Amino acid sequence: MQPTSEPTADQVMIFTGATHFDGISLSDNGSGVVVRGDAIEAICGGSELAAYVDAGGEVVDLAGKTLMPGFVDAHAHPLLGGLERLRCDLTGGRTIADYGRLIAEYSAREPTVPWILGGGWGMDAFPGGRPTSAHLDAVESGRPVYLPNRDHHSAWVNTKALQLAGIDARTPDPAGGRIERDTSGEPTGLLHESAMHLVEHLTPVADQDDYDAALREAQRFMHSLGITGWQDAMVEVVAGKPSPHHSYLRAQQGGWLTARVSAALWWDRSMTVAAVEAEVARMVELRAQARSSGDLYQAEMVKIMQDGVMETYTAALLEPYLDACGCATPNSGMSFFDEDVLRSSVLKLDAAGFGLHFHALGDRAIRGVLDAIELAQATNGPNDRAHQLAHLQLVDPADIPRFEKLGAVANLQPYWAKRAAQVDELTTPFLGTGRGARQYPFGDLYRSGAPLAMGSDWPVSSADPLDGVHVAVTRRAVGSAAGQAPLGVDQELDLSIALGAYTFGSSAAAGFPASGRLRVGAKADLAVLDRRLTDLPVDEIRSARVVNTYVGGALVYAES
């Protein structure tokens, strides 16, 4: 549905009959929540609540539903997700046959587009996690196909795309990337990391109107999941080219942005120490553009991507990956920034008042990032900026207490922390049982006092916060058998902790201090779930669904 107009300062809504989650705990205390304009004015009962009703406030009887702060996705790529939903969207597939059908349907539906673009396939659908161009050629051979996988660290291409890019057995791997090859050295149709750009630069470039359409679709979809705000974890701005940044500015200035958005401006992976100062100055200019455009969009953070992912052996590890026989290989992953560039970047960005948002999966990447944050605090002094590390798949136990000590936010993607083929078959065997058992140490981070936030990394995985919360409290896949062993030992989070990380924790990490709580004075960014969460066993959390979403007191989604 289309959002209602923003409430006037004297408009009053009174929510009654609900279980409350206030950002910290669940309760059935019988109180009503009174919203005036865009904020919560009172949480009360008895005669005080009756006075608001008698004064003519609009009463919304929730009849046993759950009222809570809206979810805030602390790490997402909404415009990328929106584009994929508008193109060849593979996120609904689970098998090779599913992907073939979805691609064939899109190809038939769009017979004139010059490239088949989209993405969202999962590595676990293919033997060894490695799709081939032959799979695609069987479906579409006349037009080039370029389809990133869910984590966007690899791309699946057909033979036509390889030919157009001139990729053959003689093509060297680019710095920071790898071309997957067969035993004779021929490219197989799978490109990792920077090797993706060998084809990507040939694809039609989305224009600003495409980005605007993607934002509209992403915003509609995320509101339907109870999401009232997010951190966009990769906002790249290149002079003369369209960008998410400009779509957010246009949406805010045009009055159609209805979510709170925190941009993490992209830090170029080709950065040198000599170029850091000038690039910081450019980030400051982009931040000023957001500050002058309105209240919903801000650009107070910078995204630094320090390593890759486990499944392609590009996450940076302290000890090498293992081979299929369990023996150490020469490979311990990639650090995209060397120590000098990383530390110079963090020092100067911190001094300029930016929060840093790091992609860090492997234990070597995480340690290097924590070292850089520690150096910045010692050099620049303490501050209230939320530096955060996203993904945290493998954290060395010695580094877990450092999050609380440094005030570094553990930005968790809970949907990944489950028993699934991508972990059990494509990751754990190449880490070994010891390291494999320590993946995604959510419980250890929480018990150590680390600040927690949660995000989806959509379109890498499900955007639905309830999917992520379900996995966080069970460490098992949605729909799995109750007897299935969880991933890790004692790493489950209590329901209230997981909900708090996805609301209050993520709001704080994103820089929305007035949101994320059900308390007097907070912004009325709210979600209504269709049932009492207090009545549900943990294995049934995912059965709940969102029926209403409000941002600043305005209804932005209602279940039809």
Salt bridges, closest charged atoms under 4 A:
ASP28 OD1 - ARG532 NH1 2.61
ASP38 OD2 - LYS523 NZ 2.77
GLU41 OE1 - ARG36 NE 2.51
GLU84 OE2 - HIS152 NE2 2.81
ASP98 OD1 - ARG101 NH2 3.86
GLU105 OE2 - ARG101 NH1 3.62
GLU140 OE1 - ARG143 NH2 3.41
ASP168 OD2 - ARG170 NH2 2.67
ASP173 OD1 - ARG181 NH2 3.02
GLU180 OE1 - ARG130 NE 3.53
GLU180 OE1 - ARG178 NH2 3.48
GLU180 OE1 - HIS192 NE2 2.60
GLU193 OE2 - HIS153 ND1 2.80
GLU200 OE1 - HIS197 ND1 2.66
ASP209 OD1 - ARG250 NH2 3.13
ASP212 OD2 - ARG250 NH2 2.65
GLU217 OE2 - ARG85 NE 2.70
GLU217 OE2 - ARG220 NH2 2.88
GLU279 OE2 - ARG282 NH2 2.87
GLU300 OE2 - ARG291 NE 2.86
ASP307 OD1 - HIS359 NE2 3.63
ASP350 OD2 - ARG385 NH2 3.86
ASP350 OD1 - HIS387 NE2 2.77
ASP371 OD1 - ARG402 NH2 2.81
GLU374 OE1 - ARG402 NH2 3.05
GLU374 OE2 - LYS405 NZ 3.81
ASP396 OD1 - ARG367 NH2 3.28
ASP399 OD2 - ARG367 NE 2.95
ASP399 OD1 - ARG402 NH1 3.12
ASP424 OD1 - ARG419 NH1 3.30
ASP444 OD1 - ARG447 NH2 2.87
ASP457 OD1 - HIS75 NE2 3.14
ASP457 OD1 - HIS77 NE2 2.92
ASP464 OD2 - ARG542 NH2 2.40
ASP467 OD1 - ARG542 NE 2.30
ASP525 OD2 - ARG260 NE 2.54
ASP530 OD2 - ARG531 NH2 2.84
ASP530 OD2 - ARG545 NH1 2.74
ASP539 OD1 - ARG476 NH2 2.28
GLU559 OE2 - ARG545 NE 2.44
